[in-house]
Amino acid sequence: MLSQCLAIARREFFFIWRDKDLRYILLFGPLLGLLIFYGTYSHQVLKDIPTAIADLDRSRASQELVKNIRGAENLKITAYPESYDELEDLIKKGTVVAGVVIPENYGKDLSLSRQTRVEMIVDGSNMIYATNATSAMLSVSHTLSAQTGVKTLVARGIAPAQAAAAYQSAEFREEAWFNPTLNYAYFVVLALALNIWQQCCTLTACMTIVGETGAASWYQFKSLGISRLRLFISKSAAQIITFMAVALPVFFLAFAVFKLPLRCGFLLFFLFSLAFATALHSVGTLASSIAWDPVNAARFGMIIALPSFLVSGYTYPLESMPGCLQIIAKILPQTWYFQGINLLAFKDPGWAFMSQYFLAFLIIAAVCYTVSAVIVARRT
């Protein structure tokens, strides 16, 4: 029995390697994705955000404000429009993604201790730019607000030291945990590379059954008395081993070369990925058992693999999605995997917490493999 299983597994390894297209996709797809995404996000934090300042006051006070804004971190002043409409045109064309409008009479209102409002505008059409620009703008506004407040108190006759103390009596400090530099590369690079990996693995798994039942080899196995269970256990083991072998270079580059964060031990991360690969393979096997030919199987694989990352809750909160979409997402192993790798990479919540993710993979695999077996038994 063992010799038969090993022979079938060797045959499956040979078939995967013989198919040049599949071999190149599995070997180089995830690695190429990792290199591209790491290169794309190598700057880690968005800096030099194109910003325009529309100074409608032209007073000494407004010029001092412009000088302070020019010194703000992560903002790059690239334009000085003469009007609000000109600023709007710059943002529409994408020349700048943030703008500051200093109103008329800014200096006069400030000297008379009147309330004045400096408008800060962010282009919300690009969410990544908008988030970073908003953060930079908030930092600027907090600093300038405190400086303006101190000047206002001084203008009212309060000693400079007392005015500064009034604003420093309560300090509010922003602090990011687990990814303190808000490094976008740490957050997204590994996930995007593993998304390509899971897509390649899904397409391969979708051929597990239909690749045999549609070929003459299926009748050869039947004539040799090899049971369906033994055949597909051997084929599945070979494919899952291949999936993990392909993932190892990705892990090495990500953690050893690119130094992406991994708070948990590598063994736990590897076992977590292995459990996911098994559950993913079961989903592909189910699709393969339903498909009538390899073309249909590939279509099913694309339908499953491509949107799974989007609905996994990794880039957009799962809780904010429609209820029906949340249910579908929780059925897919990709949802559990991508949320799990975020926890393992940044927080390492421990085995007790991660066990529920392993249990989800186990349930998905058990259900999909069982249903696949029933379908195959009825059709062959």
N, C-alpha and C positions, 0 to 999 in steps of 0.2 A: 504493500500500500504506500509506504513512504517513498519507495523508489519511483512509483508511478507519479506521485505528487511532485517529486523533484524533477522528473522528466518533463511534466507539463509546465512547471514553472520555468525551466530552462527554455522550453519552446516559446513561452510567452516573452521572456527576455529577448530571445532571438527575433521574434516578430516585431517587437517594439524597436529594436535596434536596426532591423532591416528596412523599416519604413523611414526613409530619409527625412521626409517632411515632418513626421511625428517626432523623430529623433532630434532634429534641429529645434523644433518648437519647444520640446521639453527641456533640452539642454541650455539653449541660449535665450529663450523667451524671458524667463524670470531674471536671468543675469543681466540681459540688455535693459530690462525695465528698471532694475535697481540702479544701474549706471546712469541711465537717463534721468531718473527722478532725483538721484543724489546730485547730479550735475545741475539740475534745474533749481534745486533748493539749497545749493551749496552755500549761499550767502546767509542762510539760517534765519536771519531777521531782516525784514524790509527796512531799508534805509534810503535816505535821499528821496523821500516821497515828494514828487513835484507839487509845489504849493505856490499860490499867487496871493499877493497882498494888495488890496485896493484901499489906499489911504485917501479918504474923501475929505480929511480935515487939514492935512498939511501943516499942522502946528508943531511946536517943539515937543509937546507931550506925545503926539502921534508918531513923530519921528523916533522918539525914544522907544516907543512901543514896537515899532518896526524893527529896530535894532535888537530888541530882546527876542522877538520872534525869529529873526535870522539866526540867532544862537541856539535855537531849540534843537534838541537831538532828534534825528531821523527825519527832519523836514528840510527840504532844499527849496529855497525861494528861487523860482525860475521866471516869474513875471510880476510886473507891477501895473495892473490894469488901471485905467483912469476912471472907470465907472463900474457900477454893479452889472450893467448889461454886458460890458466887455468881459468881466469875470465869468458871467454865465456862459458866454460864447466859448471861452477857453475850456471850461469844464465840459461843455457839450462836445467839443472836438477832441477831448481826451488829452489836451496839452497839459493840463494840471488835474489832479484828483482831489485837491483840497484848496480852500480859499479862506482868507481873512478879510473882513470888511470893517474898516475903522470909520465910524459915522462922522458926519459933519458936526462941528461944535464939540468934538470929543475933548479937546484941551480945555475949552471954556467950561463945559459941564464938570470936568474933573476939578478945575480950580475953584468952582463954586460949590463943590461937594454934592453936585446933583448926580442922580443915577444915570449911568450911560451904559450902552450895551454894544459890545464888540461881537459881530456875528462871525461864527466859524462854520464853514460849509464843507461837507465831505461828499464826494461822488459815490453814491450807494450802488451804482450799477455793477461794480466789481467788489464782491464781498471781502476778498482777501485784502485788497487795497483799503477798502472802507474801514475794516476792523483795525488795521494798523494805523491808518491816518487818524481815526477817532481817538485811539489810545494816545497818539502823539499830541493831538490837539488838546485832549483833556489835561495832559501833563503841563502843557503851555498855559492853559487857562487857569489852572490852580496856582501856578507860580505868579502869573501876572495879576490875578485877582488879589493875592496876598500883598504884592508890591503896591498895587493901587490903593488897597485898604489902608496900608501903613501911611502912604502919602496923604490920604484924606484926613486921617487922624492928626498928622503933623500940621496940616493946613488949619485945623481947628484949634491949634495951640497946644496940643499934647506933645510932650517931649519925645524925640525920636526913639529913645530907648524904651520908653513906656509904650509907644505905639507898636514897636516890634514885638515887645513882650505880650501885648494883647493878642497878636496873631499867632504867637508861638506857644501860648498856654495849652493848647490842645493840638497835638500833632496827629495827622491822619496819614498813614503810610500804606501804599498798595504793595502787596507781596504775592507772588505766584509760587505755589508749591509744586513739587515733583518735576516741573519743567520751568525753573525760575527765570531763565532767559527768554521764555516764550519762543523757543526755537522751533520754527515750523517744520524744519527738516526732520527733527527728532520725531515729530508727530506723524508725518505723512509718508516719508520715504519708504520705510519698511512695509507699511500697510499696502501701499500701491504696488510694490514689487511682489508681495505675496498675493495680491489680487490677480496679477498676471499668472502667477504660479497656479492658483486654484482654478483659473479658467483653462489652462493647459491640461491640468489633471482631470477636470470635469469632462472635457472633450475626449480624453483618452478612455476614461471609465465608461463613457457612453457606448463604447464598442465592445464591452466585456461579453455581452450575450449575443447581440445581433451580428457581431463579427464572426461568431462561430456557427450560429444557426443558419446563417445565409451562405455558408461555405461547405464544400464537400468533406472537410475535416470533421464536421459534426457527425456524419454517418460513420466515419472511421472510428471515432471514440465510442459510439454506440455499439459497433460491431466488436470492439475490444472488451466490452463489458465494463467500461469505466463509468461510474455513476456521475450524474449531473453534479451532485454535491461535491464530490472529490475534484471534478474538473474545475468548477468555478471557485472553490476554495484555493486551489493551486494557482489559477489565473489571477485571482484577486490578490493573493499574497505577493505574487511577482509584481503586479502593478503598483501596489502600495509601497513595496520596497523601492521601486523605481521612483515613485513620487518623492519619497524621503531622501533618496540619493541625490535627486535633482535639487532639493531644497538645501542640502548641506553647503554647497558653494555660496548660495545666497546668504545663509546665516553667517558663514565665515567672513564674507566681504562686509556684511552689515555690522557685525559686532567686533570683529578683530581688526579690520582695515579702516572702515569708516567710523568706528567707535560710536555707533548708535547705542542708546541706553538699553540696558537689560538688567533690571533690578533683581529678578529672580535668578536661580541657578539655571545653567544651560540645560541640565538634564530635565528639569521640569518643563522648560520651554519646548524641548525636543519631544517629550512624551505628549505634551499638549498638542503639538503639531501632528504627531503620529495619530492621536485619537481623532483629530479633525480630518486627516487624510483618509482614515477608515470610514468615517461618516460620509465624507464627500464621495468616496468611491461607491458607497451604498446608494447614494442618490443617483449617481451616474449609471449604476447597474439597474436601478429601477427604470430609468429612462430608456436604457438599452433593451429591457424586457418588453417595454411597450412599443418601441419602434418596430416598423416592418422592414426597414432596410437601413444601411449605414448612413445614408443621406438624411433620413428622418431623425436618426439618433444624433447626428451632428447638430441638427436644428434644435432638438430638445436641449442639447448641451448648451448651445448659445443662449437659449431662452432662460436657462437656469443660471448660467455663470455670469453673464454680462450685467444684469441689474442687481445681482445679489449684494455687491459691495455698496451700491447706492442705498439699499434699504436695510443695511446691516446696523445702522445707527452709529457708524463710526464718524462720519463727517456731518451728520445732522441728527439731532436727538430722536431716538426711536419713539419717545413719549409724545413728541409733537406731530407724529404721523397719524393718519386716519386709523381707527381701530382695526378695520379689516386688514390693512397693510401691516399693522403690528403683528397680527396673528400669523400672516404669511411669513413675515420675517423670522419669527421665532421657530418656524418649522425648518428653516434653512440652517444648515450647520455653519454657513459663512457668518451669520449674525453672531453666533456664540464665539466663533473664532476671532473675528476682528475686534470685538469688544474685549475678549479675553487677552489678546496680545497687547492691547493698550494697558490693561491692568498689570500684566507681567512685566512689561517694559518699563513702566514708570513707578509702580507702587508695590508690587509683590505682596498681594494680600494673604498669601499663604495657602497651603493645601486645603484646609478646612473650607475656605471660601470658594476656591477654584473647583472643588469636587462637584459642585452643581453643574459646571460647564462640561466636565468629563461625563457626568450622568446624562446630560442632554445629547452628547455625541453617541453614547451607548444606546439610548432610546431610538434616536434617528436611524442608526445603523441596523438595529434589530428589526425595526418596522420595515425599512426599505428592503433589506435582504429577504425578509419573510415574504413580503408581497411579491417581490421579484420571483422567488421560488415558486409561489402559487401560480403566477402568470405563466412561467415557463413550463410548469408541469401540465398545464391545460392546453398549451399551444403546441407541444411537441409529443 
